[in-house]
Amino acid sequence: MEKSDVDIRIEELKKLKDELDKAIKDAETRKKEVEVYLKGLSEIAKAASEKEKGIAAAKALSEAANVSGPGDIKKIDISKKIMTGVTKVDDLLLGGVPITSNVVLFGAPFSAKETLAYNFVARSFKENIPIVIVSADRDLRQIKAEIARTMGSDLATVDSYEDSGILRFIDIYSRSIQIQSPSKSAIVIDSITNLSALLKSMETLEAEILKTYPYYRLLFISLTAFIPQFEEKIFMRFTQQFTQKRRSNPSVSMYLLEEGLFDQKIYETISYIMDGTIEFKISNSKQYLRVSGLSNVRTREWIEVYPRNNTFDLGSFSLERVR
């Protein structure tokens, strides 16, 4: 049976579409390469000594070699661990956080949990892996400033990661104080009580990211803002549904939670829903950290935290694996 002119035209258009799709993917890959080189050249230009210039150049070449385009997606090994961005924490966790994990960072305000959270974001940038930040109780400008400080960089650099799609925002905070979102690309949700919009937005964003990347990271700032807004059963049902969705796809999610504001039972239930807890406490002007859950770690005991500029070190801990 001969093909009609319409059938022939359809085939031609399908072929043209495939060629355009390939060209777009190639262009996106090229764009990433240019962004990496541009960033590298900027760092070289800022370097004061020849030694620093050499280090910056080597780093730029290394990052350029790791650029992969949308057509080069590799399925991630589900046994893989994702680095937190704080070396001593990764050592404690025997390499990092297991893929598909939900981890609550629990502790007092202004403790090292925020330091860990923002190093988690910076690590995403280093790996060229998207990170989604859900902000319910913090201005996006404040978040960007903290990321820049952690990176030892400037806001323009953070903005460039947002422009490239590596940094994504779901902004619940701006509408709550009746201001326009500082981000043009953020998904803006009208109210913290609109849980269905949050779940749907996160699912849509996740699907979009996983078309291009093998996995993603998520930082939730913070669960603290949600607890007073709902009855306990509703909040727990939402938390369970949200974390289960994240487990079903390759991702690692961290959730900030302030201590001392609610009944202890709520904290215990949240910890039960999560795959692990990294808890921080302050005692006699010293900070400590301990890990619950997350498969094997080197120790479950409290370990002293030593702040170091934009990161922190940990005191000595046993090399024995403890479940």
Backbone torsions as a table, in degrees:
resi	resn	phi	psi	omega
1	MET	NA	125.5	-177.6
2	GLU	-73.1	146.6	177.9
3	LYS	-78.5	141.6	177.4
4	SER	-78.6	166.0	177.5
5	ASP	-58.8	-35.2	180.0
6	VAL	-66.6	-44.0	179.6
7	ASP	-62.0	-42.3	178.9
8	ILE	-62.2	-41.4	-179.4
9	ARG	-66.8	-37.4	178.2
10	ILE	-62.6	-44.6	179.2
11	GLU	-62.0	-41.8	179.5
12	GLU	-62.3	-42.5	-179.1
13	LEU	-68.9	-36.5	177.0
14	LYS	-63.8	-41.4	178.5
15	LYS	-64.0	-42.7	178.8
16	LEU	-62.4	-40.8	179.0
17	LYS	-62.1	-43.4	178.6
18	ASP	-60.7	-41.2	179.3
19	GLU	-65.1	-39.2	179.1
20	LEU	-68.0	-40.2	177.2
21	ASP	-59.5	-43.0	179.3
22	LYS	-65.1	-41.3	-180.0
23	ALA	-63.6	-38.5	179.0
24	ILE	-65.4	-44.0	178.8
25	LYS	-62.8	-41.8	177.8
26	ASP	-62.6	-39.8	180.0
27	ALA	-66.5	-37.8	178.3
28	GLU	-65.8	-39.7	176.3
29	THR	-62.4	-45.3	-179.9
30	ARG	-62.8	-38.6	179.0
31	LYS	-61.4	-43.8	178.5
32	LYS	-61.2	-42.1	178.9
33	GLU	-60.6	-45.0	179.7
34	VAL	-61.9	-42.7	179.8
35	GLU	-61.7	-42.4	179.2
36	VAL	-64.4	-46.2	179.3
37	TYR	-63.5	-41.5	179.8
38	LEU	-61.5	-45.0	178.1
39	LYS	-61.4	-43.4	179.6
40	GLY	-61.8	-44.7	178.9
41	LEU	-63.7	-36.3	177.9
42	SER	-63.6	-41.6	178.6
43	GLU	-66.6	-38.6	177.7
44	ILE	-63.4	-42.4	-179.8
45	ALA	-62.8	-32.8	-178.5
46	LYS	-78.6	-22.2	-175.1
47	ALA	-61.9	137.3	-175.7
48	ALA	-85.8	-39.8	-176.4
49	SER	-111.4	166.2	177.9
50	GLU	-63.9	-35.6	178.8
51	LYS	-62.9	-45.3	179.4
52	GLU	-65.1	-36.4	177.8
53	LYS	-63.9	-39.9	179.4
54	GLY	-64.9	-41.9	178.2
55	ILE	-63.1	-44.0	-179.9
56	ALA	-64.2	-39.7	179.7
57	ALA	-65.5	-42.1	178.5
58	ALA	-63.4	-40.5	178.8
59	LYS	-63.9	-42.0	-179.6
60	ALA	-62.8	-42.8	179.2
61	LEU	-64.6	-39.8	179.0
62	SER	-63.7	-44.1	-179.6
63	GLU	-67.6	-37.2	179.6
64	ALA	-64.6	-35.7	-179.6
65	ALA	-68.7	-23.2	-178.0
66	ASN	-91.1	-0.7	-179.4
67	VAL	-68.9	129.6	176.2
68	SER	-130.2	139.4	-177.0
69	GLY	-85.4	171.6	-179.4
70	PRO	-57.7	-26.5	-179.1
71	GLY	-83.0	-2.4	-175.2
72	ASP	-110.2	29.6	-176.1
73	ILE	-67.0	133.2	175.5
74	LYS	-112.8	136.9	177.2
75	LYS	-67.0	134.9	-176.5
76	ILE	-85.1	141.6	177.1
77	ASP	-69.9	124.1	-176.5
78	ILE	-68.1	-13.4	176.4
79	SER	-86.9	-4.2	-177.7
80	LYS	-65.1	146.7	173.2
81	LYS	-109.0	143.1	-177.2
82	ILE	-104.2	127.0	-177.4
83	MET	-71.0	141.3	-177.9
84	THR	-80.4	-23.0	-175.5
85	GLY	103.6	-12.9	174.3
86	VAL	-110.2	113.1	-170.2
87	THR	-55.7	-46.0	-176.4
88	LYS	-68.9	-31.3	176.1
89	VAL	-68.2	-41.9	177.3
90	ASP	-62.0	-37.5	176.9
91	ASP	-64.5	-43.9	177.9
92	LEU	-60.5	-37.7	-178.0
93	LEU	-88.7	12.0	178.6
94	LEU	57.9	42.7	174.6
95	GLY	118.4	-13.7	179.1
96	GLY	134.6	-163.8	-177.3
97	VAL	-94.2	130.3	179.1
98	PRO	-59.1	143.7	179.1
99	ILE	-60.9	146.7	-177.1
100	THR	74.3	12.5	-178.6
101	SER	-84.2	147.1	168.3
102	ASN	-112.4	122.8	-175.1
103	VAL	-125.1	128.1	176.2
104	VAL	-96.2	130.3	174.9
105	LEU	-98.2	107.2	-168.1
106	PHE	-116.4	130.3	178.1
107	GLY	170.0	-175.7	-177.3
108	ALA	-70.1	155.0	174.3
109	PRO	-57.9	145.0	177.5
110	PHE	66.1	18.4	173.7
111	SER	-86.1	-178.7	-175.4
112	ALA	-72.6	-1.2	178.6
113	LYS	-63.7	-36.2	176.1
114	GLU	-66.6	-37.9	177.2
115	THR	-60.2	-44.3	178.0
116	LEU	-64.1	-42.2	-178.2
117	ALA	-60.5	-45.7	-176.5
118	TYR	-76.7	-26.5	171.6
119	ASN	-70.5	-30.5	173.9
120	PHE	-61.5	-40.5	176.3
121	VAL	-66.8	-47.6	-178.3
122	ALA	-60.7	-34.3	178.5
123	ARG	-65.2	-35.9	176.3
124	SER	-59.7	-44.7	179.3
125	PHE	-60.1	-43.1	-178.4
126	LYS	-62.2	-34.8	-178.7
127	GLU	-89.4	-4.5	-176.4
128	ASN	58.5	41.6	179.5
129	ILE	-116.7	133.2	-177.2
130	PRO	-61.5	146.3	171.3
131	ILE	-129.2	132.8	176.7
132	VAL	-101.6	127.4	175.9
133	ILE	-111.9	117.7	174.3
134	VAL	-94.7	117.3	-178.0
135	SER	-114.6	116.2	179.3
136	ALA	-108.7	-20.4	-176.0
137	ASP	-140.7	25.7	178.7
138	ARG	-146.9	138.2	178.7
139	ASP	-66.1	137.4	-178.6
140	LEU	-60.9	-31.4	178.3
141	ARG	-65.6	-38.3	177.2
142	GLN	-65.4	-41.5	178.9
143	ILE	-62.2	-46.2	-179.8
144	LYS	-61.9	-39.5	179.5
145	ALA	-63.3	-39.4	178.6
146	GLU	-67.6	-38.9	177.5
147	ILE	-63.0	-45.8	-179.8
148	ALA	-61.3	-42.8	179.6
149	ARG	-63.2	-42.8	179.6
150	THR	-62.7	-38.6	-179.5
151	MET	-78.2	-13.8	-172.8
152	GLY	67.9	34.2	-175.3
153	SER	-126.0	-158.4	-178.6
154	ASP	-124.6	172.1	-177.2
155	LEU	-64.9	-31.2	-179.9
156	ALA	-61.8	-37.2	178.3
157	THR	-66.3	-43.1	177.8
158	VAL	-62.7	-42.3	178.0
159	ASP	-60.1	-35.9	-179.2
160	SER	-65.7	-34.0	176.6
161	TYR	-69.7	-34.4	176.1
162	GLU	-68.8	-41.5	179.5
163	ASP	-61.8	-34.6	-178.1
164	SER	-82.5	-8.6	179.4
165	GLY	91.3	0.9	177.3
166	ILE	-73.1	-36.0	176.7
167	LEU	-104.5	122.0	179.5
168	ARG	-123.0	144.8	178.7
169	PHE	-122.0	141.0	160.8
170	ILE	-112.7	110.9	-171.3
171	ASP	-100.3	105.8	176.0
172	ILE	-99.9	-18.9	-171.9
173	TYR	-75.0	-43.4	-170.6
174	SER	-57.4	-47.6	-179.2
175	ARG	-65.4	-28.5	-178.4
176	SER	-67.0	-25.6	176.7
177	ILE	-111.5	14.7	172.7
178	GLN	59.8	48.2	172.4
179	ILE	-126.6	162.4	176.3
180	GLN	-78.1	142.2	179.9
181	SER	-61.0	134.2	178.2
182	PRO	-67.5	-13.3	-178.4
183	SER	-106.4	128.3	177.9
184	LYS	-74.3	-23.8	-175.6
185	SER	-102.1	-3.0	-178.4
186	ALA	-68.5	148.4	167.7
187	ILE	-82.8	119.2	-175.7
188	VAL	-102.6	128.0	178.0
189	ILE	-110.4	136.5	-169.0
190	ASP	-70.8	-27.8	-175.1
191	SER	-154.6	147.4	178.2
192	ILE	-65.5	-21.3	180.0
193	THR	-81.9	-7.7	-179.3
194	ASN	-85.5	71.7	-175.3
195	LEU	-66.6	-35.5	-179.4
196	SER	-63.9	-38.0	178.2
197	ALA	-66.0	-38.7	178.5
198	LEU	-65.6	-46.2	179.8
199	LEU	-62.0	-44.2	-179.0
200	LYS	-66.9	-43.4	-179.6
201	SER	-62.9	-41.7	-179.7
202	MET	-66.3	-40.2	-179.7
203	GLU	-65.7	-40.8	178.6
204	THR	-64.9	-44.7	-179.7
205	LEU	-65.4	-41.5	178.4
206	GLU	-60.5	-46.1	-179.6
207	ALA	-61.9	-40.8	179.5
208	GLU	-63.6	-45.3	-178.3
209	ILE	-64.4	-43.9	-174.4
210	LEU	-74.2	-6.3	170.4
211	LYS	-71.3	-24.6	-172.8
212	THR	-114.6	-32.3	-172.8
213	TYR	-119.9	153.0	-177.1
214	PRO	-72.1	-24.9	177.1
215	TYR	-163.4	177.2	176.9
216	TYR	-147.8	169.5	176.2
217	ARG	-114.3	157.2	177.5
218	LEU	-139.0	136.1	173.7
219	LEU	-122.9	122.8	-175.6
220	PHE	-107.1	112.5	-177.3
221	ILE	-118.4	96.9	-5.1
222	SER	-146.0	167.3	176.2
223	LEU	-66.1	-25.8	-179.0
224	THR	-54.5	-37.9	-176.9
225	ALA	-69.3	-25.0	-174.7
226	PHE	-84.8	-33.1	-171.4
227	ILE	-56.8	-45.6	-177.9
228	PRO	-71.8	-14.0	-172.8
229	GLN	-85.5	-13.8	-171.7
230	PHE	-136.0	157.8	167.7
231	GLU	-63.8	151.1	-173.9
232	GLU	-55.8	-43.5	-177.5
233	LYS	-64.2	-40.0	179.8
234	ILE	-66.2	-44.8	179.9
235	PHE	-62.5	-43.9	-178.2
236	MET	-67.3	-37.0	177.7
237	ARG	-64.0	-42.4	177.5
238	PHE	-63.1	-47.0	-179.0
239	THR	-60.0	-41.9	179.0
240	GLN	-64.6	-43.8	-179.9
241	GLN	-65.1	-43.2	-178.4
242	PHE	-63.7	-46.0	-178.2
243	THR	-69.7	-36.0	178.1
244	GLN	-62.9	-38.6	177.2
245	LYS	-61.4	-40.6	-178.8
246	ARG	-69.0	-32.1	178.9
247	ARG	-69.6	-24.2	-174.6
248	SER	-78.1	-10.0	178.9
249	ASN	-134.1	156.4	-177.4
250	PRO	-67.2	107.8	179.1
251	SER	-161.0	163.1	170.3
252	VAL	-129.9	125.7	-173.8
253	SER	-121.0	137.0	175.1
254	MET	-121.0	141.2	-176.1
255	TYR	-127.8	124.5	176.6
256	LEU	-81.9	142.7	179.1
257	LEU	-150.2	124.1	-179.9
258	GLU	-83.0	141.1	178.1
259	GLU	-89.9	162.1	170.8
260	GLY	82.3	4.5	-176.7
261	LEU	-103.6	-20.8	-173.2
262	PHE	-134.9	173.8	179.6
263	ASP	-62.3	142.1	-177.5
264	GLN	-57.8	-30.4	-179.4
265	LYS	-60.1	-36.4	179.8
266	ILE	-64.6	-44.0	178.6
267	TYR	-62.6	-40.8	-179.2
268	GLU	-65.6	-39.1	179.7
269	THR	-67.9	-42.2	178.0
270	ILE	-61.1	-44.6	179.1
271	SER	-60.5	-36.2	179.4
272	TYR	-66.9	-38.5	-179.6
273	ILE	-68.2	-35.9	-177.4
274	MET	-75.6	170.4	176.6
275	ASP	-90.6	-13.2	179.1
276	GLY	-175.6	161.9	178.7
277	THR	-131.2	133.4	168.4
278	ILE	-111.5	109.1	-171.8
279	GLU	-103.4	139.2	178.8
280	PHE	-120.3	140.9	174.4
281	LYS	-139.8	155.4	177.1
282	ILE	-117.7	125.2	-178.8
283	SER	-141.7	124.2	179.9
284	ASN	53.1	45.5	177.0
285	SER	67.8	11.3	177.0
286	LYS	-116.5	149.3	177.6
287	GLN	-104.3	147.3	179.0
288	TYR	-136.9	158.4	-178.5
289	LEU	-137.5	144.8	169.3
290	ARG	-148.0	157.1	-175.2
291	VAL	-115.8	135.4	171.8
292	SER	-121.2	143.2	-178.9
293	GLY	73.4	-153.2	177.2
294	LEU	61.2	41.1	175.2
295	SER	60.3	-138.1	-178.2
296	ASN	-84.0	139.4	172.3
297	VAL	-136.1	171.0	-176.3
298	ARG	-73.9	-31.2	176.3
299	THR	-158.9	153.0	175.1
300	ARG	-102.9	3.1	-177.4
301	GLU	-80.2	163.8	173.9
302	TRP	-68.3	135.2	-180.0
303	ILE	-124.3	136.5	-178.5
304	GLU	-71.0	141.0	-179.5
305	VAL	-104.5	130.8	178.9
306	TYR	-117.1	104.5	179.5
307	PRO	-59.2	137.7	179.3
308	ARG	-138.0	95.0	-179.2
309	ASN	52.9	-109.9	-176.4
310	ASN	-100.7	13.1	178.3
311	THR	-143.0	-160.5	174.9
312	PHE	-156.4	156.6	173.5
313	ASP	-104.3	167.4	176.5
314	LEU	-120.6	149.9	173.4
315	GLY	-66.0	174.5	-177.4
316	SER	-65.6	146.3	176.1
317	PHE	-143.1	158.6	-176.1
318	SER	-61.5	143.2	176.8
319	LEU	-85.3	-4.6	179.9
320	GLU	-75.8	135.5	177.2
321	ARG	-73.8	129.4	179.7
322	VAL	-123.7	129.2	179.8
323	ARG	-78.5	NA	NA
